[in-house]
Amino acid sequence: MAGSAAELRWTSPEAIAAADVSPWTDLPVWAPPGSDFHAAIHAGDVSRARATGLECRPVTETVTDTWALQRSVPETGLTLADGLAEEAEARLLKG
């Protein structure tokens, strides 16, 4: 998808908290289930949008297109270093 050899590894919200990873800040676009923020971004009623034609795309398409956009618009200010710090990732992978 993004030219990486990375492999997806599902991790529980409890393991993320135990590794001292901050929702959204350290792990972009993630909030623990049960939090107000999680509900705000995942519990919205989209029935009207779906009724008028909204279709959800496969995640692989979204990642591929987002990566292509990131690479084509350098003034976004984002870098590959944005997101989870290597030390925090190592804590998570260690379990």
N, C-alpha and C positions, 0 to 999 in steps of 0.2 A: 504494500500500500504506500508506504512512505520511504521505500528504499532501505529499510532497516532489517536486520536479522533478528530483531527482538521477538520474543515469544510472549503471548498473553499469559498472565498468571493471575487467576482470581484470588483475591485477598479479602478476608472478612473485615468489616468495619471495626471490630474489636482489635484486630491485629494492626490496623492502620493507626488507631488511637494509641495502642501500646507502643508503637514506634515513634510517637510524638510527632505525627504528621498532621499539619493543620488542614482541615477541609477548605477547599477552594483556593487557598493561598499556596500551599505546597503541592496540592494535587488539584490542578485546575478542573473545573466543571464537575466536581464531586462534593457531595455533602452526605453525611451519615443518615441512613434511614431513621425516621422518627424525629429528626430535627425540623424546626420551622422552615429552614432554608430548603431542605429536601422537599418538603411538601409544596413550597412555593414554586419550585422549578419542575416538579413532576406530577402534581395533582391538579393542574389546570384543566378546565373543561374545554376540550378542543372539538366537541361534537359539531358545532356550527361550521368550523373550518373544514372538517372532514366531509360534512354534508355538501359543502360547496366545492369539493374536489381535492382537498389536501391529501397528499399521499406521503407516507413515510418511506424514505429511501433506505436501502441496506447500509449498515454502518461502514462497510468497505468503500462504498461510493462516497459517503460523507468524508471519511478520512482522506481518501485519494484526492478529492476535490479541494478540501481544506488545505492539504499539503501543497497542492499545485498553486493555490491562491497565495499561501504564505511565501512560496518561492518566487512568485511573480510580482509581489508588491513589497519590496524591501523597506519601504517607509513605515511599515506597521510597527517597527520598533521591537518586535519579538525576535528572539534568537533561540537557537537550539538549547541554550543554557536556561531558558525560562522553564519554570515548573519545578518538579521534585529534585531536590539536591541529591547528589550521588551518595552522600552519607545516609540520608533518610531512606533512599532506595535500598541501600545495603542492609539497613536495619530491617526493612520489610522482607527482603528476600531471605534474610537469616531466619526470620520467623520468631 
